[in-house]
Structure formats: C-alpha cells, structure tokens
Amino acid sequence: MAHDLVIFDCDGVLIDSEMLTVKVEVALLAEAGIAISGDEILARYCGISMKSMLADLETRFARPLGDNFAARHAVELAALCQTELQAMPEVEAVLDALTGKICVASSSSPERLRHTLGLVDLYRRFDPHVFSATMVERGKPAPDLFLYAARNMGVEPTRCVVVEDSLPGVAAARAAGMAVVGFAGGSHCAADHAQRLTAAGASAVVAHMRDLPPALLAGAAPGRLR
C-alpha cells in the first residue's frame, strides 16, 4: 500500500444512498414551500452536512426550516433506507483486500451512520473508527473532518488517501493535504461525474469498487496516484 490509512466517505461510496436522500429532501422542501429539483440538490448540496444545507436554503429562500425539518428528514430517510438501501456492489470484497488502516469520515450524523451502515452490515467493519462532521467545527469542504480522522487514527495526513464521491469531499481532502480517489459508481452519478471529480482534484477516479484497490496501489506516494 502506498498509504497507511484509507478514509472512506459513506453516502455514495460505501452505500448507494444519495438518491434516497434526495427523494426525501425534495418532498419535505416542497411541503415547506421550496420548489427544488433533485438535480439541483445533488449539484449544490451533495457531500455537505445537513446543517450547512439548511443554512444555505434558509438564506436563499428566506424561509426558516428549523429543527423540525432535520428531525422529519431523519425519520423518513431511516424508513426509506430500511426497505431500499443497498451497499455498493463488491464493497465487502474491497474491504477484505485492504491491508492498512481504514475508517469512515462522513457529513452524516453518528446516529445515521450507525443505522445505515448497520443495515448493510458494514458498521462492524469500521467500528469504532466512524467519524462524523458533527465532531468538528467545520464540515466539508473544510479539511477539519479528515484531519480529525487522521489524528484519531494516528496517521499523518500525507499518508492518507480519501475515497470520495462529492466535490466538497474532494476539496476537503485536498485541503487536508491528502490524496483523493474519486468514486463515480453511485446511482446519483451523472455521465460527467468522473470528469468533475478529476477537475476538483481527484488523483484517480473509479466507476466500480473492484477498481479501487488497483487505484490505491498505483503510486508509491500519495501525490502519484493515477
């Protein structure tokens, strides 16, 4: 391995959850009088925390959403995930193939991470090394969460590589001084998603989990992934 720690984002990387999240958000925002498409939600808010998304929406539409929105969102998304959530294909085999340290660093809350990863039997693979944006002052695209994860795992940032599907996540990893492998295999990823991740700073992009281990092994140092 060219790195000592692989940091996985959760939604859109380990689990194919982004379209489920968007479905709930479009419906709840419509109830609140905010008409917004799923494509716009993905383009503007994919990869950032609920707190940051709601703050931006309230500013843009001059409409308070309050704590009730987040609470309803959590309940309705949990119910939807219970019946429809799936792990990314072949992710278990990838985790089996990795020999170094692994952890999760996600914009989702600790409760949601425990629930969603637990539904697809992945939480046990990472516990207790599951880190949430609620644990730091600033979420993605700030580097705080990835630096926090590296510090808790006892690994220097330059020896870490992040697996991310979102532009804010790629920006956060680069700001933390970490290499990034982009993942464009989620159901939410458009045809140009790989190009967008590359333009944002991903050193390599894979469309299938089976291609991740070779991408991680492609370089002798984090900056040489290709």
Secondary structure, DSSP 8 states (H G I E B T S, - for coil): ---SEEEE-SBTTTB--HHHHHHHHHHHHHHTT----HHHHHHHHTTS-HHHHHHHHHHHHT---HHHHHHHHHHHHHHHHHHH--B-TTHHHHHHH--SEEEEEESS-HHHHHHHHHHTT-HHHHTT-EEEGGGSSS-TTSSHHHHHHHHHHT--GGGEEEEESSHHHHHHHHHTT-EEEEE--STT--TTHHHHHHHHT-SEEESSGGGHHHHHHS-SSGGG--
